[in-house]
């Protein structure tokens, strides 16, 4: 019985680990969301799909509905990170990163580890490297 629970546990831990670089970066740069939010989104997405796989198996219609609901729900969470002040909007990168983090968790649940790793890398690249370019563009404006 214990051995049956090792793989799901490892998947949950992997989902959290893949979310940590972006979480750390966002936290270190005083962003709205960070060390708690990103791993929780990844683990939550992974967990919902693992439960779905346990209950429904690989039924494509059931999994499609789970993914649809998950994408919508994570979009709602990400929407909470977007703030508007007068004519300035902030938090859109954090919101998009939250959405990608959900896809990381989903990829891990479905054992699409290459996708999960690539999504994590692109997400980290976008917030780390492209944030520097954005800062330069903002200075020039």
C-alpha positions as CSV (number, residue, x, y, z in Angstrom):
1,X,0.0,0.0,0.0
2,X,2.7,2.5,0.9
3,X,4.6,1.8,-2.3
4,X,1.4,2.7,-4.3
5,X,1.5,6.2,-2.8
6,X,5.2,6.9,-3.6
7,X,4.7,8.0,-7.2
8,X,1.9,10.4,-6.5
9,X,3.9,11.9,-3.7
10,X,6.9,12.2,-5.9
11,X,4.8,13.9,-8.6
12,X,3.4,16.4,-6.0
13,X,7.0,17.2,-4.8
14,X,8.2,17.6,-8.4
15,X,5.4,20.0,-9.2
16,X,6.3,22.1,-6.2
17,X,10.0,21.9,-7.0
18,X,9.5,23.1,-10.6
19,X,7.5,26.0,-9.4
20,X,10.1,27.2,-6.9
21,X,12.5,29.1,-9.1
22,X,9.8,31.5,-10.3
23,X,8.3,31.6,-6.7
24,X,11.7,32.5,-5.3
25,X,12.3,35.2,-7.9
26,X,8.9,36.8,-7.4
27,X,9.2,36.7,-3.7
28,X,12.8,38.2,-3.8
29,X,11.6,41.0,-6.0
30,X,8.7,42.0,-3.8
31,X,6.0,40.8,-6.1
32,X,2.4,40.3,-5.1
33,X,2.7,36.5,-5.1
34,X,5.7,34.3,-4.4
35,X,6.9,31.4,-2.3
36,X,3.6,30.2,-1.1
37,X,1.4,30.8,-4.1
38,X,3.4,29.2,-6.9
39,X,4.1,25.9,-5.3
40,X,0.5,25.6,-4.1
41,X,-0.8,26.3,-7.5
42,X,1.5,23.6,-9.0
43,X,0.7,21.1,-6.3
44,X,-3.0,21.8,-6.5
45,X,-3.2,21.4,-10.2
46,X,-1.2,18.2,-10.0
47,X,-3.4,16.9,-7.2
48,X,-6.7,17.6,-8.8
49,X,-5.6,15.7,-12.0
50,X,-4.1,12.9,-10.0
51,X,-7.4,12.5,-8.2
52,X,-9.2,12.6,-11.5
53,X,-7.0,10.0,-12.9
54,X,-7.6,7.8,-9.9
55,X,-11.4,8.2,-10.2
56,X,-12.0,8.5,-13.9
57,X,-8.8,6.8,-15.3
58,X,-7.7,8.0,-18.7
59,X,-11.3,8.8,-20.0
60,X,-10.6,11.7,-22.3
61,X,-13.9,13.5,-21.8
62,X,-13.6,13.4,-18.0
63,X,-10.0,14.6,-18.2
64,X,-10.9,17.4,-20.7
65,X,-13.5,18.7,-18.2
66,X,-11.0,18.5,-15.4
67,X,-8.5,20.5,-17.4
68,X,-11.0,23.0,-18.4
69,X,-12.2,23.6,-14.9
70,X,-8.6,23.8,-13.7
71,X,-7.5,26.3,-16.3
72,X,-10.5,28.5,-15.5
73,X,-9.9,28.3,-11.7
74,X,-6.3,29.1,-12.0
75,X,-7.1,32.0,-14.3
76,X,-9.4,33.3,-11.5
77,X,-6.6,33.0,-9.0
78,X,-4.2,34.8,-11.3
79,X,-6.7,37.5,-12.0
80,X,-6.5,38.4,-8.3
81,X,-2.8,39.3,-8.8
82,X,-3.7,42.0,-11.3
83,X,-3.9,45.5,-9.8
84,X,-5.0,48.7,-11.5
85,X,-4.0,52.1,-10.2
86,X,-5.3,55.0,-12.2
87,X,-3.9,54.4,-15.7
88,X,-1.3,51.8,-14.6
89,X,-1.9,48.0,-14.5
90,X,0.5,45.7,-12.6
91,X,0.6,42.0,-11.8
92,X,-0.1,40.7,-15.3
93,X,3.2,38.8,-15.4
94,X,2.5,37.3,-12.1
95,X,-1.0,36.3,-13.2
96,X,0.4,34.7,-16.4
97,X,3.1,32.9,-14.4
98,X,0.5,31.5,-12.1
99,X,-1.4,30.1,-15.1
100,X,1.8,28.6,-16.5
101,X,2.5,27.1,-13.0
102,X,-0.8,25.3,-13.2
103,X,0.2,23.8,-16.5
104,X,3.4,22.6,-14.9
105,X,1.4,20.8,-12.2
106,X,-0.9,19.3,-14.9
107,X,2.0,18.2,-17.0
108,X,3.6,16.4,-14.0
109,X,0.3,14.7,-13.2
110,X,0.0,13.3,-16.7
111,X,3.7,12.3,-16.7
112,X,4.6,14.8,-19.3
113,X,7.9,15.6,-17.6
114,X,9.6,17.2,-20.6
115,X,6.7,19.6,-20.9
116,X,6.8,20.4,-17.2
117,X,10.5,21.1,-17.3
118,X,10.2,23.3,-20.4
119,X,7.3,25.2,-19.0
120,X,9.2,25.8,-15.8
121,X,12.3,27.0,-17.8
122,X,10.3,29.3,-20.0
123,X,8.4,30.7,-17.1
124,X,11.6,31.4,-15.2
125,X,13.3,32.9,-18.2
126,X,10.3,35.2,-18.8
127,X,10.2,36.6,-15.3
128,X,14.0,36.7,-14.8
129,X,15.4,37.9,-18.1
130,X,12.5,39.6,-19.7
131,X,11.8,41.6,-16.5
132,X,15.2,43.2,-17.0
133,X,14.4,44.2,-20.5
134,X,11.0,45.5,-19.3
135,X,12.8,47.7,-16.7
136,X,15.0,49.1,-19.5
137,X,12.0,49.9,-21.7
138,X,10.2,51.5,-18.7
139,X,13.2,53.7,-18.0
140,X,13.1,54.9,-21.6
141,X,9.4,55.7,-21.6
